[in-house]
Amino acid sequence: MVVGSDISRYPNTPRPTCRGYLHKRTQSAILKGWRKRWFVLKHNGYLHYYKHKKDEGKCRPLEVTKLEGAEIGVDTSLGKPFVFKCIPQSGHRIFYFCATSNQEMKRWLEAMDKAVHP
């Protein structure tokens, strides 16, 4: 696996199509709410996320999700602005993300849409 910090050594490696912080809704039995996480959408259509930006390339991602065939879109059911959801084809769970602005949300939705329909 080649990560962002290795690009100078591997100049032909494509950069991730989208990366940045998003808030991810947590729905575990113990924790509920929103957690800020560092997301990296790779050219191969896989969405990786980490606890912090500095973890990319140093730690294993907390989760990796294949976006091809997923259902994505804006979600207004939670009453928060800039929320969008992703339902991977496996259908085992729904990811809810919250961006910091409408522009940021659109940037992620466009990048994810390209991964959903390669």
Buried (B, 14 or more C-beta within 10 A) or exposed (E): EEBBEEEEEEEEEEEBBBBBBBBBBEEEEEEEEBEEBBBBBBEEBBBBBBEEBEBBEEEEBBEEBBBEBBEBEEBEEEEEEBBBBBBBEEEEEEBBBBBBEEEBBBBBBEBBEBBBEE
